[in-house]
Amino acid sequence: MDSSRREVEKAVDDTLRKSKADVTDTMVDDDFSPLSGKPHFHSLVTKSHVKPMYRMVFPVKLHKDLPSETVPAVIACRGKTWDAVL
């Protein structure tokens, strides 16, 4: 591997490490409520996911736990809320 490629890979690694630290710091500041063993999954949602509308796909393992009918929900994060329909 040539030195320029190593330099690029090191720069990418450093950038990713810094980004991960920034995200972790932000998450620590948020209020966190444990789910007490309730089914859950993680999903990263960006602005492009919610404009104009986003259809979230739930993992198959959660299908049995989802309501059989459409129900209203509120997604809350960092002091903001979004109306949702599940």
N, C-alpha and C positions, 0 to 999 in steps of 0.2 A: 504494500500500500504506500503510495507516495505521500510526502509531507503535506501537500495542499489538501488532499482528501482527509487526512487525519485532522487537520485544522478545522475543516468544515464540519466534520463529525463532532469534534469537541465543542464547537460553537453551537451546534444544534442541541447537543446534550446539555450544555449550560443554559440555553434558552428554555428548554423543556423543564429543567430542574427549577428555574426561577418561576416559570409559569405555574408549576405545581405548588410551589411554596405560596405564591400569591393567592391561588384558589383556596388552599388550606387555611390561610390566615383569614380570608373572607368568611369561610364556612364556620370558623370558630366564633366569629362575632355574632352569627345568627342565633336566635333562640332555637333550641333543639328539643323536641319531644320524642322520647323513645316510643317505639311502636308496640311495646309489651307483647312481642311474639306474634303480632298480627301480620298477615301476608303483605309483602311490599317488594318493590324493585326500584332500581335507580334508572333515571332517564335524564340526559342532558338536553335541555330545551333552550334554543336560541331565539332571537327576534324573528328570524325567518320561519321558524316553526309555528308562530302564532299569528302571523299576518298573511292573508286575511283570516284563515281558519286552519287548524291543525288537527289531524286525526291521529291520536296516539294509539299505538298497537301495544296491547298487553301481552306478556309472555303466556304461552299455553298453560303453564303450571298454575296461573292465577285464574283461568277461565271459570273454574268451579266456584271460586270465591266472589265473582262479580255478580251484581244484581241482574236478574233476568229481564228487567225493564230499564228504560232510560230514567236516570235520576240526576237531579242538579247537584253540583259540587262547587266548592270554592278552592282554588289553588292559591296559597299564600307563601310569599318569600320576600325577605328583606323589606317588610313594611308595605309591600304591594299585594293586591289581590286580583284574581282573574276569575270570572264566572266560567264554569265549565259544565258540560253535560256528559255523564258517564252512561 
